[in-house]
Amino acid sequence: MSVALSPAVLHGEAAFQAARRAKWRVTILGLLILVAALVVAGWVSEVHPATLAAGLPRVGEYFARTVPDLRWATLFRDWETEGSLAAWFYRLDKWLWLLLETANMAALATLIGGVLALLLSFPAARNIAHSVPSYHLARRGLEAMRTVPEIVYALILVWAFGVGPLAGIIAIAAHTTGALGKLIAEAIENADMKPWDGVRAAGGTWVQAGRFAILPQVAPNILSYLLLRFEINVRGASVIGFVGAGGIGQELYLVISQNYYEEVSAIVILIILAVAMIDLLSEMLRRNLIGTEARA
């Protein structure tokens, strides 16, 4: 038995179908525009399928050359024996020292950048900024610091300070300040303003309100951002060594330029293991500290 639908229901169904068709048209139009933009971007960037097809086998060939010729019979022999792990990592003592230097560079740069970012993030937060000019000055300053890539900072600073870790530390710290400052400022803008209003109403200064009303709210976010940035900076410190800014990257650039293929893979594996260990330690520290703060 068929049920007659009221005009209101029929009108609602028609409106729903019309809205659905309009949504599909907008989606298809958006996808067409995206595809067209990708094609134009590929053409401008000279990303041609023929070039990719010709280059990919060479990439595979290079990686194949970095694979060491390990042999089970001699795998655990001394470094003078071909096919052994010790021969593959025959400069392990030097590489571990350079990895430690890289981690120290990243840690010091993260600490410096984190302190500067914390100081600049409060005037860069719209909801608590002293004034509109100070807000824009702090925001634009943070943007300028994170816009310039670390390796560009490193190139300039190596020319100024010479080859070594100092240039790398300053370069990473400058970029870290800009990146962390934005994240912390946005966390401050999302904070509850009632404690701030209470401290200010009780006669507290702007600094006191920031310290006692805002900072406790955003402290877990700051800790999480700092640990994440430290992991990023370890990788960044490995890269800027290519321009003479110290660390394991400088050694990696040397072996790549001299086509020491097996040494390339050994150093890359050490960097991956170091970053993985730092990631695990950072995750454990973040959980413990944030969990302790939440219970408090």
C-alpha positions as CSV (number, residue, x, y, z in Angstrom):
1,M,0.0,0.0,0.0
2,S,1.5,3.3,-1.1
3,V,1.6,6.2,1.3
4,A,0.9,9.7,0.0
5,L,3.6,12.2,1.0
6,S,2.7,15.7,2.0
7,P,3.7,18.7,-0.1
8,A,6.1,19.8,2.7
9,V,7.9,16.4,2.7
10,L,8.1,16.5,-1.1
11,H,9.4,20.0,-1.1
12,G,12.0,19.1,1.6
13,E,13.2,16.1,-0.4
14,A,13.5,18.2,-3.6
15,A,15.5,20.8,-1.7
16,F,17.8,18.1,-0.3
17,Q,18.4,16.5,-3.7
18,A,19.1,20.0,-5.2
19,A,21.6,20.8,-2.4
20,R,23.2,17.4,-2.9
21,R,23.6,18.0,-6.7
22,A,25.0,21.4,-6.0
23,K,27.5,20.0,-3.5
24,W,28.6,17.4,-6.1
25,R,29.1,20.1,-8.7
26,V,31.2,22.1,-6.4
27,T,33.3,19.1,-5.4
28,I,33.9,18.1,-9.1
29,L,34.8,21.7,-10.0
30,G,37.2,21.8,-7.1
31,L,38.9,18.6,-8.1
32,L,39.2,19.8,-11.7
33,I,40.8,23.0,-10.5
34,L,43.2,21.1,-8.3
35,V,44.2,18.8,-11.1
36,A,44.7,21.8,-13.5
37,A,46.8,23.5,-10.8
38,L,49.0,20.4,-10.3
39,V,49.5,20.1,-14.0
40,V,50.5,23.7,-14.3
41,A,52.8,23.4,-11.3
42,G,54.5,20.3,-12.7
43,W,55.0,22.1,-16.1
44,V,56.5,25.2,-14.5
45,S,58.7,23.1,-12.2
46,E,59.8,20.9,-15.2
47,V,58.5,17.8,-13.6
48,H,58.1,15.6,-16.7
49,P,57.1,11.9,-16.6
50,A,60.0,11.1,-19.0
51,T,62.5,12.7,-16.6
52,L,61.1,10.8,-13.6
53,A,61.1,7.5,-15.5
54,A,64.8,8.0,-16.5
55,G,65.9,9.2,-13.1
56,L,64.2,6.7,-10.8
57,P,66.4,3.7,-11.9
58,R,69.5,5.8,-11.2
59,V,68.2,6.5,-7.7
60,G,67.8,2.8,-7.1
61,E,71.2,2.1,-8.5
62,Y,72.8,4.7,-6.1
63,F,71.0,3.1,-3.1
64,A,72.1,-0.4,-4.3
65,R,75.7,0.8,-4.2
66,T,75.4,1.9,-0.6
67,V,74.4,-1.6,0.5
68,P,77.5,-3.2,2.1
69,D,78.8,-6.6,1.0
70,L,78.2,-8.4,4.3
71,R,79.1,-12.1,4.5
72,W,77.8,-14.4,7.1
73,A,81.1,-16.3,7.5
74,T,82.9,-13.1,8.4
75,L,80.0,-11.0,9.8
76,F,81.3,-10.7,13.4
77,R,85.1,-10.6,12.6
78,D,87.3,-7.5,13.3
79,W,87.3,-4.3,11.2
80,E,90.1,-5.5,9.0
81,T,88.0,-8.4,7.6
82,E,85.9,-7.7,4.5
83,G,82.2,-8.5,4.8
84,S,82.1,-7.9,8.6
85,L,80.0,-5.4,10.5
86,A,83.1,-4.0,12.1
87,A,84.5,-3.2,8.7
88,W,81.3,-1.5,7.6
89,F,81.3,0.7,10.8
90,Y,85.1,1.0,11.0
91,R,84.9,4.7,12.0
92,L,82.2,4.2,14.5
93,D,84.0,6.0,17.3
94,K,84.3,9.2,15.3
95,W,80.8,9.0,14.0
96,L,79.3,8.5,17.5
97,W,81.2,11.5,18.7
98,L,79.9,13.6,15.8
99,L,76.4,12.3,16.5
100,L,76.8,13.4,20.1
101,E,78.0,16.8,18.8
102,T,74.9,17.0,16.6
103,A,72.5,16.1,19.5
104,N,74.3,18.8,21.7
105,M,73.9,21.3,18.9
106,A,70.2,20.5,18.6
107,A,69.6,20.6,22.4
108,L,71.4,23.9,22.9
109,A,69.6,25.5,19.9
110,T,66.3,24.2,21.2
111,L,66.9,25.6,24.6
112,I,68.0,29.0,23.3
113,G,65.2,29.1,20.7
114,G,62.6,28.0,23.3
115,V,63.5,30.7,25.8
116,L,63.4,33.4,23.1
117,A,60.1,32.0,21.7
118,L,58.5,32.0,25.1
119,L,59.5,35.6,25.7
120,L,58.2,36.7,22.3
121,S,55.0,34.6,22.3
122,F,53.2,36.6,25.0
123,P,53.3,40.0,23.1
124,A,52.6,38.0,19.9
125,A,49.3,36.6,21.3
126,R,46.4,38.8,20.2
127,N,44.3,38.3,23.4
128,I,47.0,39.6,25.8
129,A,49.2,41.8,23.7
130,H,50.2,45.2,25.1
131,S,49.0,47.1,22.0
132,V,48.3,46.5,18.3
133,P,51.8,47.8,17.2
134,S,53.6,45.5,19.7
135,Y,51.5,42.5,18.6
136,H,52.3,43.1,14.9
137,L,55.9,43.7,15.6
138,A,56.2,40.4,17.6
139,R,54.2,38.4,15.0
140,R,56.1,39.8,12.0
141,G,59.4,39.2,13.8
142,L,58.5,35.5,14.5
143,E,57.4,35.1,10.8
144,A,60.7,36.6,9.6
145,M,62.7,34.2,11.8
146,R,61.0,31.1,10.7
147,T,60.6,32.0,7.0
148,V,64.4,31.9,6.3
149,P,65.5,28.2,6.1
150,E,68.0,27.0,8.7
151,I,70.5,26.2,5.9
152,V,70.5,29.8,4.7
153,Y,71.1,31.0,8.2
154,A,74.0,28.5,8.4
155,L,75.5,29.6,5.2
156,I,75.6,33.2,6.4
157,L,76.8,32.4,9.9
158,V,79.6,30.0,8.6
159,W,80.9,33.0,6.6
160,A,80.7,35.2,9.8
161,F,81.9,32.7,12.5
162,G,83.8,30.1,10.5
163,V,83.3,26.4,10.1
164,G,82.1,24.7,13.2
165,P,79.1,24.0,15.5
166,L,78.6,27.6,16.6
167,A,77.1,28.7,13.3
168,G,74.8,25.7,13.3
169,I,73.6,26.3,16.8
170,I,72.7,30.0,16.1
171,A,71.1,29.0,12.8
172,I,68.8,26.4,14.3
173,A,68.0,28.6,17.3
174,A,66.9,31.4,15.1
175,H,64.5,29.2,13.1
176,T,63.3,27.5,16.3
177,T,62.4,30.8,17.8
178,G,60.1,31.7,15.0
179,A,58.5,28.3,14.7
180,L,58.0,27.8,18.5
181,G,56.9,31.4,19.0
182,K,54.0,30.9,16.7
183,L,52.8,27.7,18.3
184,I,53.1,29.0,21.8
185,A,51.3,32.3,20.9
186,E,48.4,30.3,19.4
187,A,48.2,28.2,22.6
188,I,48.0,31.4,24.6
189,E,45.3,32.8,22.4
190,N,43.2,29.6,23.1
191,A,43.8,29.9,26.9
192,D,40.9,30.6,29.3
193,M,41.0,34.4,30.0
194,K,39.1,34.2,33.4
195,P,42.3,33.7,35.4
196,W,43.9,36.5,33.5
197,D,41.0,38.9,34.3
198,G,41.1,37.8,38.0
199,V,44.9,38.5,38.4
200,R,44.5,41.9,36.6
201,A,41.4,42.8,38.7
202,A,43.4,42.0,41.9
203,G,46.1,44.5,40.8
204,G,48.6,42.2,39.2
205,T,50.9,43.5,36.5
206,W,50.9,42.2,32.9
207,V,53.9,40.1,33.7
208,Q,52.3,38.6,36.8
209,A,49.1,37.8,35.0
210,G,51.1,36.1,32.2
211,R,53.1,34.1,34.8
212,F,50.3,33.0,37.1
213,A,47.2,33.0,34.9
214,I,48.4,32.0,31.4
215,L,51.7,30.1,31.7
216,P,50.3,27.2,33.9
217,Q,47.6,26.6,31.3
218,V,49.9,26.4,28.3
219,A,52.9,24.7,30.0
220,P,51.9,21.2,28.8
221,N,51.7,22.5,25.2
222,I,55.0,24.2,25.6
223,L,56.7,21.1,26.8
224,S,55.2,19.0,24.0
225,Y,56.3,21.6,21.4
226,L,59.8,21.8,22.8
227,L,60.3,18.0,22.7
228,L,58.9,17.8,19.2
229,R,61.2,20.7,18.1
230,F,64.2,18.9,19.6
231,E,63.5,15.9,17.4
232,I,63.2,18.1,14.4
233,N,66.4,20.0,15.3
234,V,68.4,16.8,15.5
235,R,67.5,16.2,11.8
236,G,68.1,19.8,11.0
237,A,71.5,19.7,12.6
238,S,72.4,16.7,10.5
239,V,71.5,18.7,7.3
240,I,73.2,22.0,8.0
241,G,76.5,20.2,8.5
242,F,76.5,20.0,4.7
243,V,77.5,23.7,4.7
244,G,80.2,23.4,7.3
245,A,78.1,24.0,10.4
246,G,79.5,21.0,12.3
247,G,78.0,17.7,13.4
248,I,77.5,14.4,11.6
249,G,76.2,16.2,8.5
250,Q,79.6,17.5,7.7
251,E,81.0,14.0,7.7
252,L,78.0,12.8,5.7
253,Y,78.6,15.4,3.0
254,L,82.3,14.4,2.9
255,V,81.6,10.7,2.2
256,I,78.8,11.5,-0.3
257,S,81.1,13.9,-2.3
258,Q,83.9,11.3,-2.3
259,N,81.5,8.4,-3.3
260,Y,82.3,6.3,-0.2
261,Y,79.0,4.4,-0.7
262,E,79.1,2.0,2.2
263,E,80.1,4.8,4.6
264,V,77.0,6.8,3.4
265,S,74.7,3.9,4.4
266,A,76.5,3.4,7.8
267,I,76.1,7.1,8.7
268,V,72.5,7.3,7.6
269,I,71.6,4.2,9.7
270,L,73.3,5.8,12.7
271,I,71.3,9.0,12.2
272,I,68.1,7.0,11.9
273,L,68.8,5.1,15.1
274,A,69.8,8.3,17.0
275,V,66.6,10.1,15.9
276,A,64.5,7.0,16.8
277,M,66.1,6.8,20.3
278,I,65.5,10.5,20.8
279,D,61.9,10.1,19.7
280,L,61.3,7.3,22.2
281,L,63.0,9.2,25.0
282,S,61.0,12.3,24.2
283,E,57.8,10.5,24.1
284,M,58.5,8.8,27.5
285,L,59.5,12.2,29.0
286,R,56.5,13.9,27.6
287,R,54.1,11.3,29.0
288,N,55.7,11.4,32.5
289,L,55.9,15.1,32.8
290,I,52.4,15.9,31.4
291,G,50.9,13.0,33.4
292,T,52.5,14.4,36.6
293,E,51.3,17.9,35.9
294,A,47.8,16.6,35.1
295,R,47.7,14.7,38.5
296,A,48.9,17.8,40.3
